[in-house]
Amino acid sequence: MENARVARILGEIADITELVEGNPFKVRAYRRAAQVVDLLPGPVRELWRNRQLTDLPGIGERIAAHIGELVETGTCEEHERLMALVPPGILELLRLEGVGPKTVAALWHTLGVTSVEALERACQDGTILKLPRMGKVRAESIRKAIERYRARQGRMQLHRVLPYAESMVTQLREVPGVLRAEVAGSVRRLRETVGDVDLLVASRDPGAVMKAFRELPEVTLVTAEGPTKASARLSIGLNVDLRVLPEESFGAALHYFTGSKSHNIAIRTRAVRMGLKLSEYGVFDRKGKRIGGRLEDDVFRAVKLPFIPPELREDTGEIEAAEEGRLPRLVERGDLRGDLHVHTKASSDGRSSLEEVASMARSLGYAYVAITDHSRSRPLGLDETALREHVEKVRTLDRKLRGRPHLLTGIEVDILADGSLDLPLELLASLDCVVASVHSHFHQPREVMTERIVRAMSTGLVDILGHPSGRQIGSRDPYDFDLERVLRAARENDVAMEINAMPDRLDLNDRACRLAKQHGVALVIDSDAHHVAHMHNIRYGVWVARRGWIERGDVLNALSYEELRERLRRKAHRRRGEELEPASP
């Protein structure tokens, strides 16, 4: 639960260090540590208490000590020292896309700008143009970055909120008299970002629940309280609303407070046409007699619909699909047979060995895993010689493992600015799985970026388009490209689109997943793990897929090992123009 706060403070140490001390090695170390902690699937506290923090990539004794200080005391002396060196609000400037430490330092020291509001005024009145090398185009870019930043305010990424919500529900379930407790709202719908947390409790003793809620360690300030309702502020800065209900109303309330608002309106409108009334208190006939509400299923049965999974409740056709028997059988975590995008120590930012990756894949029940380290354009990525040597190591270990699990040779190859691939085509053709990704020149015009991606896929060598929009939630918007044209090219060239499960990417998003399915393009749910712990984050990708109406049959890595190898084999023969020979037994 503390991971988000620890990651934030480590990130702030990096930011202030870059701003006032300029030590690039310290900056990189703390920034890397912040990312590692933020993406951990389990609590950092346990790793500290078990003396396992230094086993993580990029976390040495000094940073581990700072984390331990935060876990045990809630503060960090180094963070407090650095915070005293900068004005309040200046760190927020560094959250703006495209505004780096040098620009922030110039704004601070030259113009006295130390907040987003002051920067916005400087953009509006032209004061910002007084900075050296600050032209009108760059000033306009900063103004637009402020607009995007404001649009993202008030929401937090799901992976940072979920541990708080789950912890609070777990604690409330232990309160005497509590019969049920659940998270509702956008958390239950598994939206990628969350504006607040909704908790529902069925209890025989509302007073005991209210008392327990006030005393939750996650709650910092109770802002409103009544006999059965309360609102509070969480330590992560979000609001939480609690409602306590009798058990006979719990199902109706769970549907009502799960939302979305537009889905609820559509369901209530349907109920009215049938002579019924729906509310958070139950399902009632035209005479006001309760006819259901204890279970959430009661709501759907009353309006003559099958149960609609929470992830689909966005009023985007789910009611019509339910009525016509067309609801998808959504993909589940257990449907995945492998992971096709995993990094190792072989390239710069991987931190686990081949053996560790294989062991984790085995523990997750995978039949296969593709080793896809970075190509040479990335810092310390693999050039031709290094990749050939790495491939031989992968194949040697694969023979030793004898299918427990199968290791596939691969690469995450950069799509260069002109659409060419970062390694020779004949070398890429020798690999089992090629993931191609954009990692640079994000601001190319829409037509240029689209053509760049299409050209890469048209080589016939790309199996998966990695994190296709390039976004990082809350910090970098997607680059501009024509998704429909890319999907047409993907289908023509038999390229799967990745759902990157890294919690700060979730790319493709749910809407794009649904569009890919409509175009007949296969999807891959990958972890993009740079440490074996990240392989657990695959669940976030599954949740995106579910919100995108994706079924098992739409997902490439839901195939068995034999089915996957046959598909890859057929594609390899097609790109070489060879006649396909029967597969060996």
N, C-alpha and C positions, 0 to 999 in steps of 0.2 A: 504493500500500500504506500510505502514511503518512496518508492522508486521515482515517481514523477518529481517529487520535491528534491530528492538528492540529485537527480539529473539536472534540474533547473539550476541548483546552486553550483554544481560543477561547471555548467555552461556559463554562468555569470562570472565565475572565477576566470574562465578562459577569455570572456569578452572584455572584462576590465583589464586583465593583464595585457591583452592586445592593445587596448586603448591607451594605457598610461605607462606600461613598462616595456612593451614591444618585444618580449622574449618569445620568439616563434616556437621554440621547442616546448616550452611550458604551455603555450596556447594550444598547440596540437594535442598534447598529452591530455589536458583537461577536457578539451572538446571531444576527443575520442572516448574518454571515460564516460562523459555525459551520455553519449549516444549508446554505449554499451549498456549502461544502467537503465536507460529509458526503455530499451527494447528487451530487457530481461523478461522471460515468461514467469519467473517466480520472484519472491521478495528478496531484496538485497540484504535485508536484516539477517536472514538465515545464513547467507554466504559469509557475512561478517562474523556471526556468532560461531560458525563452523570453521573459521579461518581459511576460507576458500576464495576470498576476494581476489587475491593475487593470481589465482588460476585463470581469471578472466583476461581477455586481450586488452593490453594497454593500461592495466591497473597494477602499478607497483606499490611498494610499501608506503610511500608518502601519500599517494592518492587514497589508498586503502585506509590509512589512518584518518584522513579527512572524512571519508564515508563513515567510518566507525564513530567518529565524533558527532556527526549528524544523526546517526541512528540512535546513539545513546543519550545525547544531550539536546538534540534539536537545533544546535548551532554549530558553526565552524569558525574558528578564530581567523583563519586565512581569508575566508569570505568577508568577515566583518572588517578586517583590516583594509581590504581592497574597496569595499563599499564606501568607506570613509573618504576615499580619494576622489570620488566622482559625485557630481550633483545628482539629486533624485530625478528620475525620469530619463536620464541619458541612455540607460540600457535599452529602453524601449525603442530608441532610434535604430539600434542595431537589429531590431526585429523586422525592419523594413527591407523588402526585397531589393537588392541592388545597392544598398547603402552600407558601405563597409566602415571599418574603424578609422581609416584615413579621412574619409568624408565626415564622419561624426566628430573627429578631433578638430577638423577645420571649422565645422559649424559651431562647435563649443568655444574654441579659442578665438576665432575671428569674428563671429557674429553673436556670440553669447546664446546660441540656440541649444537648449538642453531638454527639449520635450517635443513630442510629435505635434502638439498644438502650435508651438512656436515655429517649428519647421513648416507647418502648413501655412502659417501667416507669411513666412519668408518667401514661400513659393508664390503666394497670391499677390504680394506687393512688389515682387521682383528683387527683394533684398538678397536672395540666395545667389543672384547673378554676380554679386561682388566677390564670390569665392573664386580663386584661381582655377582656370580650366573648367568653369561651370557655365556651359552654354545653355541656350533655351531648350534644346532637345533633351539634354540631361535633366534640367530642372523640371520639365514636363513629365519625364519618366519617374522622377521622385514623387511628384504630385500624384500620379496614378498609383504608385506603390503605396502611398498613404491611403488612398481610396480602397485599395484591395485589403490593406491591413485592417481598416475600420470595418470592412464587411465581414471579416473573420472574427471580430471581437465577440466576446460573450459565449463562445463555444469552445469546447475542449475535445481533444481526440479521445476516441472510445477507450483505447488501451490504458489511458491515464485515469479515466473515471471508473472503469469497471471494477478494479480492486476495491475502491471505496464503497461502491454500491453493494458488491458481494459481501464485504466485511460487515456492513451495517445490517444487512438482511440476516446474515448468519447469527449475529449477536441478538437481534430482535426475536429470532425463532427460539432462543433459549429463555425468554422471559416467561414466567409462569402465567398460564392462561392463554398464551398465543397458540392459535390453531393452525394458521398459515401466515406466511410472509413472503412477498415477492417484490422484485423490481419491476416497474412498469415504464411507461414513457418511451423516449427514443433509445434508452439503454436496452430495453427489451426488444425493440425493433432492430437493434444492432446497427444503428446509423453510425457512419464513420466519425461524426462529431456530435457532441451532446451539449445542450444548453442548460439543462438542470437534471436533477435526479428525482424520480417519483417512487415512493415506497408505500406499499399497501400491506396492512396487517389485519387479519381476522382474530379477534380476541374476546374472551369473556370479561377481561379486566382492562379497559382502555387506560385507566389511570396508571397502571403499572407500566404499560407500554410508553406512555408519555414521559414518565420518569426515566425509564431506560433510555429513551431517545435523547433527552436532555444531557445524559451522562455519557453518550457515545464519544469516544476519543476523537472521532473524525469531525465532530460538531464543535465549532468555535464560538458561534453566537446564535442563540434562538431569537428569531425576529418576530414570530407570532405564535401564539399557543391558545388552544381551546380544549374542550373536553375530549374531542376525537380528531383534531387537526392540529398540525404544527408545521412551521417553516423555520429553516435555519440556514446558516452559512457554513459551508465546509472549509476545512483548512486549505483545500486546493483552490478556493475562490468561487466555487459553484454553489448555487442554492439547492436545497433539498426540501421536498414537501412530503409530509407523512400524513396518511389517513388511516384511521382505525375504524373497522366496520364489523357488523355482525356477520357470522359465517354465511347466513342465507343470502347476503348481498355480495359476497366476495367475488364470485365469478363475473357478475355484471360489472362490478367496479374495475376488475382487472381488464376487461375489454375496454371499458370507457377510458381509463387512464393510460392504457397502452397507446391508444390512438391508431393512426394519426387523426387529426381533427377532421380532415376531409373524408377519410374512411368512415369515421363515426357518423358524420352527417349523412353519408350515403346509406349506411345501415339503418339509422333511425328513420330516414325518409321511407325506406322500404318497409319498415315496421309499421309506420303510420298508415301506409296504403293497405296494410293487412289488418288494420284495426287494433294495433298493439302500441304500447308505449314502452320505450327503453330508457333507462337512466342508470346512473351508477348504483342505484339501490335495488334494481331488479328488472324483471320483465313482467308487464302487467297487461291484462286484457282490457277491452273497452270499458268494462265496469270498474276497473281499478283493482281487480283481484290479481294477486301475485301468482304467476304461473311458472316462474323460474328465476334464476339468478345466483344460485349457490355455486354452480359451475359455469365456466366460460362457454362450454359447449351449449348451455341452455340458450344463450343469445343467438347462436347460429342456427340451432334447431328451430327456434321460434320464428325465424325469418326464412326457414326452409333452405338453408345453405349448409354445405359441409364446413368443417372447421377450416379457417383460413390462417395459415401460419403468421405469426406476428411480423416477420420480416417483409411480408407482402402487403401489409396494410397501409398503403399509401394512396389509395384511390387511383390506381393506374391500370385498371382493368381486372383486378382480382375478383371483384364481385361478379362481374359478367362471366369470368372464367369459372368461378365456383358454380354459378347457376347452370352453366352449360357442361359441367363435368370436365373442364379443361385445366384445372389447377395442376401445376407441375408437381412431380414428386421430387422435391428439392434434394440436391446433392448433400451428403452428410460427410463428416470427417472420416468415418470408417470406410467410405467408398474409395478413398485415395490409396493407390497401391505404391506410390513412390513420389519422389521430389526431383524435379528436373532442373533445378537452379540452386546449386550449393557451392560455396567457395571454401578453399583450404588455405593453408600456409604458403602454398606455391606462389601466390601473387600477393601484392602489397597489403591488402586490407583483410585477408583471411587470417584466422587465428587458430584453426584446428587442423590436426593432421588428417591424412586420408583414413588412417585406422580409427580415429575418433569419430569421423563422419560415418564410416561404415557401422561402427558400434551403435551410434545413435539411431541410424536408419533401422537397424535390426530391432532395437528396443521399441521403436515406433511402429513396428509391424510392417515395414515397407518391403516390397519385393525387389526394389531397385532404387538407385539414386544416381543422378548425373553430376559429375564433377565439372563445374563450369567456372574456372577461374578467369580473371580478367586478361584481356589481350594487351599488347605492348603499348598502346596509346595511354593507358592508365598508368599512374605512377607505379613503377616496379612490376608492371604487368608482364605477361609471357611473350617473348619473341618466338621466332620459328624454332630455334634450337631448344630453348627452354620448354616450349610446348611439346615438342617431340619427346624429350626426356620425361616430362610429366606424364604424358600419355602412356609411355612404357611402364612407369610406376603404377599407374591406375590399372593397366591390364595385368600386370604381375600380381597385384593384390586381388584383383577380381578372380584370377585363376585359383588363388589360395583360398578365397572365401567360398568358392563353389556354390554361388547363388544365395548366400546368406549375408547380405543381399547381393544382387548383381550390381556391379559398378559400370556405369556408362561413361565413355570418354566424351569430353565436351569442352566448350569454351564460351565465355560471354564476350563476344567480339564487338568492338566499337563500330558503330555506323559513323563513318567520318563525315565531315561537313559536305562533301560532294556526293555522298551516298555510297561510296565504295566501302569495302570491308577492310578491317585493320590487319588482316593476315592473308597470305596467298590462298587463292581459291582451292588449289589442289590439296593444300594442307587441311583446310576446313572440310573438304569432301571426304577426308579419311576418318573423321570423327563420327561418333554415334549421334551426338546432339549439339546443335549450334544455336545458342541464344544470341540474338543481335540486339543491341541497345544503343540509344542516343545518350551520350554523356557530356556533350559539349555543344557550343553554338546554339543555345536554347532560344535565342531571339531572332532566328532566321524568319523571314516573311513566310506567311502561310503556304504559298505556292512552292517556295523553295524547300521548306521542311517536309511537305507532303511528298514532293518528288524525291527528296533524299531518302525517305523511308521506303517508298515504292521501289526505287532503284535497288536498294539493298535486298529487299525481298525477291526481286526479279532475278537475282543470281541463281535461284533454285537451291541455294545452300543453307538458307535460314530455316530452321525448324520452329523457332519460337521468337516472337517479337517481345523483348523484355521491357517491363514497365513502360507501356506504349506511349503514355502522355508525358512522362518525365516529371510529374508533379511530386512535391513533398508537402503533405498536408500542413497548412498553417505557416509555411515558410516560402514555398515556391509554387506558383501557379503552373498549370499545364502549358507546354508550348503550343503554339497555334498551328494546327494541321487539320486537314480534311479527313475526319475519321471514316466517313463512308467510303471514300476513295481508297483509303488504306485497307479497309475491310474487304473491298472487292479484290484488291491485289492479293490480300492474304488468302482469299478463297482460291484465286487463280493459281497461286503458287504453293498451296497446301501448307501455309504457315499458321501455326496456332498463336493466339493472342494470350499473353500472360496476365493472370491476376496475381500481382506481386503482393505477398502477404505481409511484407514488412509493415508494421503498424503505422509508420509515418509515410507510407506510399499508398497502399491499397489501390493499385493501379494495374489494370483498368478499374474504374469505378462501377457501381451497380448498373447505372443507365447504359454505359458503354458495353457492359457484359450482355445485357439484353439485346442491344443492337447487333452485337457480334453473332449471337445465337440466331437472330432473324436473318442474318446474311449467310448462315450455314458455316460459320467459321468455328473451328474447335478452340477450346479454351484450356489453359494449363494453370493450375493453382500451385504456385511455387513459394518457397520460403525466402529465397534469395539470402540464405543464411551465410553470415560471415564468421559465425561461431556456432558450435553445435547446439548451444542453448537456444539460438534463434530458430532452429528447426521446429520447435514447439509452437512458434507463432503462426504456423500454417492454418490454425483455426480462424484467424482473422480473414484470411483469403477465402475460406469456406463460407464465412458469413457474408462477405461481399457477393460471392456467387449466388447464395441463396436469395439475397435481396434482388439480384439480377435475374431471377426466375430460372436459374441454371440447374439442370438435372445431371445425373451421373453420366448419361450417354453423351453429354456435351463436353465432357472433360477428358482430355487426352491422358492425363496421368491417373485416371480411374481404370485404364486398361490393365490387363494382366501383363506380366513381363513378355510373354510370348506374343500377345496381341500388339504390344508396343513395338517390339523388335520387327515384327512383320510389317507394320506401317512404315517404320523408318527405312526398312530394307526396300520396300516398294518405291519410296520417294527417292532413295539413292539411285536406284536403277533408272527411274524416269529422268533424273537430272543428267545422267550419263548417256541417255538415249539408248540404253541396252534393253534387249529383250529379257523379260523377267523369267528366271529359272525357278522351278519349284523349290520351296523352302526345304532345307534338309531336316530330317526328323530329329 
